[in-house]
Amino acid sequence: MGGGIHNLPDHHHDVYRWPEDLLRPDLVILLTVCDEERIRRIRKRGLQETKEEKELEANKWKKCTRGWRTPAV
């Protein structure tokens, strides 16, 4: 799938359901850093900024993941 977020499946689509044959985690920890720190770390490692990183920087990724349903833990 290419293009913008309008190409994503509806937030009720099966693609967002947790697979029945995959164990659910007991604990989920989300570690976050500010965008400036994330970019600084990437540059420090000498890595090229990927297309996905550029989209994150443009705040598109956050819009894409709003409809995700997380598994119950």
MODELLER restraints for C-alpha pairs under 7 A, 6 or more apart:
rsr = mdl.restraints
at = mdl.atoms
rsr.add(forms.Gaussian(group=physical.xy_distance, feature=features.Distance(at['CA:1:A'], at['CA:7:A']), mean=6.91, stdev=0.5))
rsr.add(forms.Gaussian(group=physical.xy_distance, feature=features.Distance(at['CA:5:A'], at['CA:64:A']), mean=6.01, stdev=0.5))
rsr.add(forms.Gaussian(group=physical.xy_distance, feature=features.Distance(at['CA:11:A'], at['CA:67:A']), mean=5.08, stdev=0.5))
rsr.add(forms.Gaussian(group=physical.xy_distance, feature=features.Distance(at['CA:11:A'], at['CA:68:A']), mean=6.76, stdev=0.5))
rsr.add(forms.Gaussian(group=physical.xy_distance, feature=features.Distance(at['CA:16:A'], at['CA:68:A']), mean=6.12, stdev=0.5))
rsr.add(forms.Gaussian(group=physical.xy_distance, feature=features.Distance(at['CA:16:A'], at['CA:69:A']), mean=6.39, stdev=0.5))
rsr.add(forms.Gaussian(group=physical.xy_distance, feature=features.Distance(at['CA:18:A'], at['CA:71:A']), mean=6.27, stdev=0.5))
rsr.add(forms.Gaussian(group=physical.xy_distance, feature=features.Distance(at['CA:24:A'], at['CA:71:A']), mean=6.89, stdev=0.5))
rsr.add(forms.Gaussian(group=physical.xy_distance, feature=features.Distance(at['CA:24:A'], at['CA:73:A']), mean=6.94, stdev=0.5))
rsr.add(forms.Gaussian(group=physical.xy_distance, feature=features.Distance(at['CA:25:A'], at['CA:73:A']), mean=6.25, stdev=0.5))
rsr.add(forms.Gaussian(group=physical.xy_distance, feature=features.Distance(at['CA:26:A'], at['CA:73:A']), mean=5.36, stdev=0.5))
rsr.add(forms.Gaussian(group=physical.xy_distance, feature=features.Distance(at['CA:27:A'], at['CA:73:A']), mean=6.22, stdev=0.5))
rsr.add(forms.Gaussian(group=physical.xy_distance, feature=features.Distance(at['CA:55:A'], at['CA:61:A']), mean=6.22, stdev=0.5))
